[in-house]
Amino acid sequence: MAQSTYNLDVITPEKIVYSKEVTALVAHGTSGHLGVLAHHTPLVTSLEPGPFKITEPGEKVVTMTLGGGFMEVRGNKVVVLADSVEEQ
């Protein structure tokens, strides 16, 4: 059975860094690490600087380092507005 996916956009003031369908993400929020799967409860939170782990369909993992920012989860879409992103 295929895993449910959702759209993730990671955006900095300069450009759209990442825009794909994903199955999961783990971010460093102000209250600790938080994971998001498809159909997550709506949420807006600030993000602390640190690792940002994305799991794409097929279990491919992409890791970035965010310089802080905000994340909005709504419906089947997640938008991350990051101060900066270092792709690894």
C-alpha positions in Angstrom: 0.0 0.0 0.0 1.4 3.4 -1.0 2.0 6.0 1.7 -0.1 9.1 1.7 1.7 12.2 0.4 1.3 16.0 0.7 2.9 19.0 -1.0 5.9 20.7 0.8 7.2 24.1 -0.2 10.4 25.4 1.4 10.9 29.1 0.6 13.6 31.6 1.5 13.4 35.4 0.8 15.6 34.7 -2.3 13.9 31.6 -3.9 11.8 28.5 -3.7 14.3 25.9 -2.4 12.2 22.8 -2.5 8.7 22.0 -3.9 7.7 18.3 -4.1 5.3 15.7 -2.8 6.6 14.1 0.4 5.5 11.5 2.9 6.9 13.0 6.1 9.1 15.7 7.6 10.8 16.3 10.9 11.6 19.9 12.0 13.0 21.6 15.1 10.2 23.7 16.5 10.4 26.1 19.5 9.0 23.3 21.7 11.2 20.5 20.4 11.2 18.2 17.3 8.0 17.8 15.5 6.9 15.4 12.7 4.3 16.0 10.0 2.6 13.2 8.1 -0.2 13.5 5.5 -3.6 14.8 7.0 -1.9 16.4 9.9 -3.9 18.7 12.1 -3.7 22.4 10.9 -0.8 24.1 12.6 1.3 27.3 12.5 4.6 27.3 14.4 8.0 29.0 14.5 11.0 26.9 13.7 14.4 27.0 15.4 17.6 26.9 13.5 18.6 23.3 12.9 18.2 20.1 10.8 15.1 19.6 8.7 14.5 16.1 7.4 12.2 15.3 4.5 11.1 11.8 3.5 10.1 11.5 -0.2 8.0 8.6 -1.7 10.2 5.6 -2.0 11.8 6.4 1.4 14.4 8.8 -0.1 15.6 11.1 2.7 16.6 14.7 2.0 18.3 16.7 4.8 18.6 20.5 5.0 19.7 22.9 7.7 17.2 25.7 8.3 18.3 29.1 9.8 14.9 29.4 11.6 11.6 30.5 10.2 7.9 29.5 10.3 5.8 26.5 9.1 2.2 26.3 8.2 0.3 23.0 7.9 -3.1 23.3 6.2 -5.0 20.6 4.4 -2.6 18.5 2.4 0.0 21.3 2.0 2.9 22.5 4.2 4.7 25.8 3.6 8.0 26.5 5.3 9.2 30.2 5.2 12.8 29.9 6.2 15.3 32.7 7.0 18.0 30.6 5.2 18.5 27.0 4.0 21.7 25.0 3.6 21.1 22.1 1.3 23.1 18.9 2.1 
